[in-house]
Amino acid sequence: MKKALGLLETRGFTGLAVATDAMLKSASVELLKQVSIGGGFVTTVITGDVGSVKAAVEAGTEVAKNVGEFVSSHIIARPHDELDGMFK
């Protein structure tokens, strides 16, 4: 079974760190990467089964909204094979 991807973006690292912690504690997901985009924008990328990724992104989003400056989150349930190279 192909793993889903979850992305969560904040402005500021502290909010992202706390949100990432919540994501990893809330479901059986794996941290793939954290990306600094510039201008204070940072993104966490996680992977796992669709249900776990959805639960983790929802948990991280709630924390990010309360702790930092939440920007966006998204789940890709069935990512294209060529996306794998972007997160390694």
ZIURQUI-V88742 format. One record per residue. N is the residue number from 1. PHI is phi in whole degrees, 0 to 359 (* if undefined). NEAR is the number of other ideal C-beta (glycine too) atoms within 8 Angstrom. Layout:
N & PHI & NEAR
N & PHI & NEAR
//
This chain:
1 & * & 3
2 & 285 & 5
3 & 275 & 8
4 & 278 & 15
5 & 245 & 14
6 & 234 & 18
7 & 235 & 14
8 & 223 & 17
9 & 239 & 13
10 & 228 & 15
11 & 252 & 10
12 & 110 & 10
13 & 285 & 7
14 & 300 & 8
15 & 299 & 15
16 & 292 & 17
17 & 298 & 8
18 & 293 & 12
19 & 295 & 18
20 & 297 & 13
21 & 301 & 9
22 & 296 & 13
23 & 298 & 17
24 & 290 & 10
25 & 277 & 6
26 & 273 & 9
27 & 204 & 11
28 & 277 & 5
29 & 231 & 13
30 & 240 & 6
31 & 283 & 10
32 & 269 & 9
33 & 192 & 8
34 & 240 & 10
35 & 240 & 7
36 & 268 & 6
37 & 271 & 8
38 & 118 & 5
39 & 66 & 5
40 & 87 & 6
41 & 276 & 11
42 & 224 & 14
43 & 230 & 11
44 & 254 & 15
45 & 241 & 13
46 & 239 & 17
47 & 219 & 12
48 & 162 & 13
49 & 290 & 9
50 & 304 & 8
51 & 297 & 7
52 & 293 & 11
53 & 296 & 18
54 & 298 & 11
55 & 297 & 10
56 & 293 & 17
57 & 294 & 16
58 & 298 & 8
59 & 296 & 13
60 & 296 & 16
61 & 297 & 12
62 & 298 & 9
63 & 294 & 13
64 & 298 & 17
65 & 293 & 7
66 & 270 & 5
67 & 256 & 9
68 & 229 & 12
69 & 254 & 8
70 & 294 & 12
71 & 250 & 7
72 & 194 & 7
73 & 216 & 12
74 & 202 & 7
75 & 239 & 12
76 & 247 & 10
77 & 291 & 6
78 & 227 & 5
79 & 293 & 10
80 & 296 & 4
81 & 306 & 5
82 & 288 & 5
83 & 287 & 10
84 & 307 & 8
85 & 293 & 6
86 & 289 & 5
87 & 246 & 10
88 & 247 & 6
//
